[in-house]
Amino acid sequence: MTFARVALFAAAFVAAAVVSLFPSAGSEKVALSVAIDGAIGPASARQLEEALGVAAKRDAAVLILQLDTPGGLVTSMRQMISDILASPVPVIGYVAPAGGHAASAGTYILYATHVAAMAPGTNLGAATPVEMGGLPALPGDQKDNQKDTTGRPAGDAMMTKVTNDAVALIRSLAELRNRNGDWGEKAVREAASLSANAALQEHVIDFVARDTTELLQLADGRTVDVAGKKVVLATKGLPVETLEPGWFIQLLSVITDPNTAVILMLVGVYGIVFEFTSPGAVAPGVIGTTCLVLGLYALDLLPINYTGLALMLLGIVFLIIEAFNPTVVLGLGGVAAFLFGAAMLLRVEGPGFAMSWAVIGPAAALTLGLALLSGTYLWAARRNPPRVGGEAMRGQPAEILDWQGGEGHVLALGERWRAKADEPVAAGDSVEVTDISDLVLTVRRRDAGRNGARQ
C-alpha cells in the first residue's frame, strides 16, 4: 500500500513537470505595443524601460515600438538604445502613423531595433547632432552659413567630436542589425532624410507596413539576434495589446520641459518667500515647496549646466533683496543674472528641449515687476510708518463726559478715558487728543487750533 502511494506521487510529479514544459492554451503569446509620441527625453526613456520590463515579465512574443518623434536628448536616446540591445524580447521599430517621422534621435533608435519598419507617408533621418547649448536664437536671427574645407558647416572641435561619435554609434548599430551604415553616416553628417519607400530601397528598414496587422505578418519568420541568441519570430496573427503610459510618465513628460521646470522653480521660490513674509498662510509654502522640488527634480533629469542654474538662483536672490531693500543696481543685476543663467541652463539642446525667449523674457519681466511692486509698497510703508500706542491717539476726536477743575472723563475710540485740559471745557464739548501720559489724555477744543490759525 505504501509503495502504491509513493508511485502515485511520483507519477503526479512527473506529469506536472511535463505539463510545465509545454505552454497551455491559456498562455497564448501576445504582441505588446508602446507609442513614443513627441520629443525623446527622460519620460520617453522611462516609458520604454517599463514597457520592456512588462514584455519580459509576460514573456511577450515581441514589443512594437511605435515612433513619431522630431528627436530629443542624446542622453535619453542612448539609454533607450541600451535598453533595446539588452532586451530579452525582440523589439520591432515602427514609424507610424502616416505623416509621422523618426527624425534625429528617432533614427538612431530605429537602427537599434531588431526589426525596422515604416508606415506609408512617413520619413526618417536628419540625424545631425544639435549644437552645444548656449544663448537661444532670437527671432529673426540668421545662422552662420560658413563652410569648412570639407563642405560641412564650420564648427569647433567639440562639435567635431560629437559628430564623429554619432557617426560611430549609427554605424555600429547598422553593422549589428545588417543595415545601411553609409546612409546612416550621411544622415548624421549631411542631415539626409528618406521617405518610407526610399528607406526600403536603401536597406535602412526591413519593410513597409500599413498597420500593425500587416507589420506582424511581414515580421513573421524573420531571424533576429536577441541578446546574443538567434530567435525566429512567430508573430503572424498575434493579438496586439497597447501599453499606456502611467501618471508618473505623463508627469515627467510635462515637468522635464526645461521651460516648465524654470516656471516651477520661480513659483516655488516666490511661494516660499511669501510664506516667510506672511507666516501662517500655509498654502503658499506648501505650493511653493512642491513646485520647487518638482522643478529641481526635473532639472536633475536634464543635462543642465550648473553654472547657468547658479546664475538663475543668484538672480532670483538679487530680485528678492531688491523687493525688501529697493535699489536700482540689485534689480538690474538680478534680471541680467537670471537671463544669462536661463540661456546657459542646458549643456546640450535637442528638439523639444530648448529654452525659449517667449518664456525667459516674460518670466524675467514678471520677476522684476514683482520685485519693483514689492519695493514700492515697502518704500511707501517706510515713509509713512504706522502709528501705535500714544502716537495713534494723537489727533483722535473725543467727547467730554464730565468735567471739574481742569480734569474729567472723555469718550475716545469707544472707551472712557481720564483727561485734562489747559483751557476751560464742559460736558458735551467736542475735543481732540493732543497727548497721552500714564493713561491720561491731554485734550483741547477741536476748533481751538483752527481759530488760533485764523487769528
BAZAVEX-527280 format. One record per residue (C-alpha): residue number from 1; y, x, z. Coordinates in steps of 0.1 Angstrom, whole numbers, plus 5000, padded with zeros to 4 digits. Last residue first. Layout:
<sites>
(NUM,(Y,X,Z))
...
</sites>
This chain:
<sites>
(455,(6350,4940,5143))
(454,(6324,4929,5117))
(453,(6298,4955,5129))
(452,(6303,4943,5165))
(451,(6297,4908,5155))
(450,(6265,4918,5137))
(449,(6252,4938,5167))
(448,(6259,4910,5191))
(447,(6244,4882,5169))
(446,(6209,4886,5183))
(445,(6221,4888,5219))
(444,(6207,4918,5237))
(443,(6174,4928,5252))
(442,(6158,4955,5272))
(441,(6122,4948,5278))
(440,(6103,4957,5310))
(439,(6067,4968,5305))
(438,(6075,5002,5321))
(437,(6103,5008,5296))
(436,(6109,4988,5264))
(435,(6139,4990,5241))
(434,(6162,4969,5218))
(433,(6144,4936,5219))
(432,(6163,4907,5203))
(431,(6179,4877,5218))
(430,(6180,4839,5213))
(429,(6196,4820,5242))
(428,(6176,4792,5259))
(427,(6183,4804,5294))
(426,(6215,4824,5297))
(425,(6229,4857,5286))
(424,(6255,4881,5301))
(423,(6255,4916,5287))
(422,(6237,4947,5298))
(421,(6203,4930,5296))
(420,(6170,4929,5315))
(419,(6136,4916,5307))
(418,(6102,4907,5322))
(417,(6078,4895,5295))
(416,(6060,4862,5287))
(415,(6039,4864,5255))
(414,(6040,4846,5222))
(413,(6054,4876,5204))
(412,(6084,4876,5228))
(411,(6092,4849,5254))
(410,(6117,4862,5279))
(409,(6119,4865,5317))
(408,(6148,4874,5339))
(407,(6174,4901,5348))
(406,(6211,4905,5347))
(405,(6218,4885,5379))
(404,(6196,4855,5370))
(403,(6178,4845,5338))
(402,(6150,4821,5328))
(401,(6131,4816,5295))
(400,(6154,4836,5272))
(399,(6139,4837,5237))
(398,(6128,4868,5218))
(397,(6131,4883,5184))
(396,(6115,4917,5177))
(395,(6138,4946,5168))
(394,(6120,4971,5190))
(393,(6085,4958,5200))
(392,(6065,4978,5174))
(391,(6081,5011,5185))
(390,(6071,5003,5221))
(389,(6034,5002,5213))
(388,(6028,5007,5176))
(387,(6049,5012,5145))
(386,(6030,5021,5113))
(385,(6042,5052,5094))
(384,(6065,5046,5065))
(383,(6068,5079,5046))
(382,(6033,5088,5054))
(381,(6019,5055,5043))
(380,(6038,5058,5010))
(379,(6022,5092,5004))
(378,(5988,5078,5012))
(377,(5992,5049,4988))
(376,(6004,5072,4960))
(375,(5976,5097,4967))
(374,(5949,5070,4965))
(373,(5964,5059,4931))
(372,(5966,5095,4919))
(371,(5930,5103,4929))
(370,(5917,5070,4913))
(369,(5936,5078,4881))
(368,(5922,5114,4880))
(367,(5887,5100,4883))
(366,(5893,5073,4857))
(365,(5908,5099,4833))
(364,(5878,5123,4839))
(363,(5853,5095,4833))
(362,(5873,5082,4803))
(361,(5871,5116,4787))
(360,(5835,5126,4795))
(359,(5820,5093,4783))
(358,(5835,5090,4748))
(357,(5836,5128,4747))
(356,(5798,5126,4747))
(355,(5774,5149,4764))
(354,(5742,5155,4743))
(353,(5706,5143,4748))
(352,(5699,5116,4723))
(351,(5692,5141,4695))
(350,(5689,5175,4712))
(349,(5711,5198,4733))
(348,(5705,5231,4750))
(347,(5719,5245,4782))
(346,(5734,5211,4792))
(345,(5763,5209,4816))
(344,(5788,5231,4797))
(343,(5810,5202,4784))
(342,(5807,5184,4817))
(341,(5817,5216,4836))
(340,(5847,5222,4813))
(339,(5859,5186,4818))
(338,(5854,5185,4856))
(337,(5871,5219,4860))
(336,(5901,5208,4840))
(335,(5904,5174,4858))
(334,(5902,5192,4892))
(333,(5928,5218,4882))
(332,(5952,5191,4871))
(331,(5948,5172,4904))
(330,(5948,5203,4925))
(329,(5980,5216,4909))
(328,(6000,5184,4910))
(327,(5998,5179,4948))
(326,(5989,5149,4969))
(325,(5969,5157,5001))
(324,(5944,5129,5006))
(323,(5938,5119,4969))
(322,(5943,5155,4957))
(321,(5915,5166,4981))
(320,(5892,5141,4964))
(319,(5904,5155,4930))
(318,(5897,5190,4940))
(317,(5862,5180,4953))
(316,(5855,5163,4919))
(315,(5865,5194,4900))
(314,(5843,5215,4922))
(313,(5813,5192,4915))
(312,(5819,5194,4878))
(311,(5823,5232,4879))
(310,(5791,5236,4899))
(309,(5772,5214,4873))
(308,(5785,5236,4845))
(307,(5775,5267,4863))
(306,(5741,5251,4869))
(305,(5735,5248,4831))
(304,(5711,5219,4827))
(303,(5677,5217,4810))
(302,(5670,5181,4822))
(301,(5646,5170,4849))
(300,(5668,5183,4877))
(299,(5697,5164,4862))
(298,(5679,5131,4865))
(297,(5670,5139,4902))
(296,(5707,5148,4909))
(295,(5718,5115,4893))
(294,(5692,5094,4912))
(293,(5702,5111,4945))
(292,(5739,5104,4939))
(291,(5733,5068,4929))
(290,(5713,5061,4960))
(289,(5738,5078,4983))
(288,(5767,5060,4967))
(287,(5750,5026,4969))
(286,(5741,5030,5005))
(285,(5775,5045,5015))
(284,(5795,5019,4996))
(283,(5774,4991,5012))
(282,(5777,5003,5048))
(281,(5814,4993,5053))
(280,(5811,5006,5088))
(279,(5832,5037,5084))
(278,(5861,5033,5059))
(277,(5872,5068,5049))
(276,(5836,5082,5052))
(275,(5822,5052,5033))
(274,(5848,5056,5006))
(273,(5839,5093,5002))
(272,(5802,5084,5000))
(271,(5808,5058,4973))
(270,(5831,5082,4955))
(269,(5803,5109,4953))
(268,(5776,5084,4942))
(267,(5796,5067,4916))
(266,(5805,5101,4901))
(265,(5769,5113,4902))
(264,(5757,5081,4886))
(263,(5783,5085,4858))
(262,(5771,5121,4852))
(261,(5734,5110,4851))
(260,(5743,5082,4826))
(259,(5759,5107,4803))
(258,(5730,5131,4807))
(257,(5705,5104,4796))
(256,(5678,5110,4821))
(255,(5688,5079,4840))
(254,(5678,5054,4814))
(253,(5645,5068,4801))
(252,(5635,5076,4837))
(251,(5640,5040,4848))
(250,(5617,5028,4820))
(249,(5591,5054,4830))
(248,(5593,5042,4866))
(247,(5590,5005,4856))
(246,(5558,5012,4837))
(245,(5555,5019,4800))
(244,(5532,4995,4780))
(243,(5497,5007,4770))
(242,(5486,4988,4738))
(241,(5449,4979,4734))
(240,(5433,4982,4700))
(239,(5398,4968,4693))
(238,(5377,4992,4673))
(237,(5367,4981,4638))
(236,(5362,5016,4624))
(235,(5369,5042,4650))
(234,(5339,5064,4652))
(233,(5355,5099,4651))
(232,(5331,5129,4648))
(231,(5339,5154,4676))
(230,(5338,5192,4674))
(229,(5345,5207,4707))
(228,(5373,5232,4716))
(227,(5395,5207,4734))
(226,(5390,5182,4707))
(225,(5384,5197,4672))
(224,(5382,5169,4647))
(223,(5355,5156,4624))
(222,(5365,5124,4604))
(221,(5340,5096,4603))
(220,(5365,5068,4609))
(219,(5402,5078,4605))
(218,(5406,5057,4574))
(217,(5393,5026,4592))
(216,(5413,5033,4624))
(215,(5446,5035,4604))
(214,(5437,5005,4583))
(213,(5435,4984,4614))
(212,(5465,5002,4629))
(211,(5488,4992,4600))
(210,(5499,5002,4565))
(209,(5481,5036,4566))
(208,(5490,5068,4548))
(207,(5465,5097,4551))
(206,(5459,5132,4566))
(205,(5494,5144,4571))
(204,(5512,5176,4560))
(203,(5489,5181,4530))
(202,(5519,5183,4507))
(201,(5507,5153,4488))
(200,(5503,5133,4520))
(199,(5538,5143,4531))
(198,(5552,5132,4497))
(197,(5536,5098,4502))
(196,(5551,5094,4537))
(195,(5585,5107,4528))
(194,(5594,5143,4534))
(193,(5622,5163,4551))
(192,(5634,5199,4549))
(191,(5657,5212,4577))
(190,(5659,5246,4560))
(189,(5644,5269,4586))
(188,(5623,5244,4606))
(187,(5612,5221,4578))
(186,(5606,5251,4556))
(185,(5583,5266,4583))
(184,(5564,5233,4584))
(183,(5562,5234,4545))
(182,(5545,5268,4547))
(181,(5522,5257,4575))
(180,(5506,5229,4555))
(179,(5478,5215,4577))
(178,(5445,5228,4590))
(177,(5449,5214,4625))
(176,(5449,5247,4644))
(175,(5466,5266,4615))
(174,(5493,5239,4613))
(173,(5498,5241,4651))
(172,(5502,5278,4649))
(171,(5527,5275,4621))
(170,(5547,5249,4640))
(169,(5550,5272,4670))
(168,(5557,5304,4651))
(167,(5585,5286,4632))
(166,(5600,5273,4665))
(165,(5599,5308,4680))
(164,(5617,5322,4649))
(163,(5644,5295,4652))
(162,(5649,5302,4689))
(161,(5651,5340,4683))
(160,(5676,5335,4655))
(159,(5696,5311,4677))
(158,(5698,5338,4704))
(157,(5709,5365,4679))
(156,(5740,5346,4669))
(155,(5744,5322,4639))
(154,(5753,5321,4603))
(153,(5737,5292,4585))
(152,(5708,5304,4563))
(151,(5714,5319,4528))
(150,(5696,5352,4536))
(149,(5728,5372,4536))
(148,(5745,5349,4562))
(147,(5761,5316,4554))
(146,(5794,5301,4565))
(145,(5796,5263,4567))
(144,(5812,5261,4602))
(143,(5811,5225,4612))
(142,(5842,5203,4608))
(141,(5857,5185,4638))
(140,(5866,5148,4630))
(139,(5856,5135,4664))
(138,(5854,5164,4689))
(137,(5822,5184,4690))
(136,(5807,5190,4724))
(135,(5815,5223,4741))
(134,(5784,5242,4746))
(133,(5746,5238,4744))
(132,(5726,5260,4722))
(131,(5723,5249,4686))
(130,(5697,5223,4676))
(129,(5664,5237,4664))
(128,(5656,5229,4627))
(127,(5629,5203,4625))
(126,(5644,5182,4598))
(125,(5610,5167,4590))
(124,(5594,5133,4589))
(123,(5597,5101,4569))
(122,(5587,5064,4570))
(121,(5585,5037,4542))
(120,(5548,5035,4541))
(119,(5532,5042,4575))
(118,(5523,5077,4584))
(117,(5492,5095,4596))
(116,(5482,5127,4615))
(115,(5448,5132,4630))
(114,(5441,5156,4659))
(113,(5478,5156,4669))
(112,(5498,5188,4671))
(111,(5515,5185,4637))
(110,(5528,5151,4648))
(109,(5542,5166,4679))
(108,(5560,5193,4659))
(107,(5575,5167,4635))
(106,(5586,5144,4664))
(105,(5607,5173,4678))
(104,(5629,5173,4647))
(103,(5623,5140,4629))
(102,(5594,5116,4632))
(101,(5607,5086,4614))
(100,(5608,5048,4613))
(99,(5617,5025,4584))
(98,(5582,5011,4583))
(97,(5568,5011,4618))
(96,(5555,5037,4623))
(95,(5547,5075,4623))
(94,(5511,5076,4635))
(93,(5496,5106,4655))
(92,(5460,5100,4663))
(91,(5449,5117,4695))
(90,(5413,5125,4703))
(89,(5404,5122,4740))
(88,(5396,5153,4761))
(87,(5433,5161,4760))
(86,(5443,5198,4763))
(85,(5460,5201,4729))
(84,(5477,5167,4734))
(83,(5490,5176,4769))
(82,(5503,5210,4756))
(81,(5521,5192,4727))
(80,(5537,5167,4751))
(79,(5549,5196,4774))
(78,(5563,5214,4744))
(77,(5583,5183,4733))
(76,(5597,5178,4768))
(75,(5610,5214,4769))
(74,(5623,5212,4734))
(73,(5644,5181,4741))
(72,(5648,5154,4715))
(71,(5638,5143,4681))
(70,(5650,5113,4660))
(69,(5619,5093,4671))
(68,(5596,5067,4659))
(67,(5561,5078,4669))
(66,(5529,5058,4675))
(65,(5504,5079,4695))
(64,(5470,5062,4689))
(63,(5446,5073,4716))
(62,(5410,5075,4705))
(61,(5375,5065,4716))
(60,(5386,5056,4751))
(59,(5367,5071,4780))
(58,(5385,5048,4805))
(57,(5396,5077,4827))
(56,(5404,5099,4797))
(55,(5425,5072,4780))
(54,(5443,5064,4813))
(53,(5452,5101,4817))
(52,(5463,5104,4781))
(51,(5486,5074,4786))
(50,(5500,5088,4818))
(49,(5508,5121,4801))
(48,(5523,5103,4771))
(47,(5546,5083,4793))
(46,(5557,5113,4814))
(45,(5565,5133,4783))
(44,(5585,5103,4768))
(43,(5604,5099,4801))
(42,(5612,5136,4803))
(41,(5627,5135,4768))
(40,(5619,5128,4732))
(39,(5646,5104,4718))
(38,(5636,5069,4709))
(37,(5604,5049,4705))
(36,(5572,5066,4717))
(35,(5545,5039,4714))
(34,(5511,5042,4732))
(33,(5479,5028,4717))
(32,(5444,5027,4732))
(31,(5413,5025,4710))
(30,(5383,5008,4727))
(29,(5347,5017,4731))
(28,(5323,4989,4744))
(27,(5311,4993,4779))
(26,(5298,4957,4783))
(25,(5272,4962,4756))
(24,(5257,4989,4777))
(23,(5261,5026,4772))
(22,(5229,5046,4773))
(21,(5223,5074,4798))
(20,(5228,5051,4828))
(19,(5199,5029,4816))
(18,(5176,5059,4817))
(17,(5187,5068,4852))
(16,(5182,5033,4865))
(15,(5147,5031,4849))
(14,(5138,5064,4866))
(13,(5149,5052,4900))
(12,(5131,5019,4896))
(11,(5099,5037,4886))
(10,(5102,5060,4916))
(9,(5107,5030,4940))
(8,(5076,5013,4926))
(7,(5055,5044,4929))
(6,(5066,5048,4965))
(5,(5057,5012,4973))
(4,(5023,5015,4956))
(3,(5016,5047,4976))
(2,(5024,5029,5009))
(1,(5000,5000,5000))
</sites>
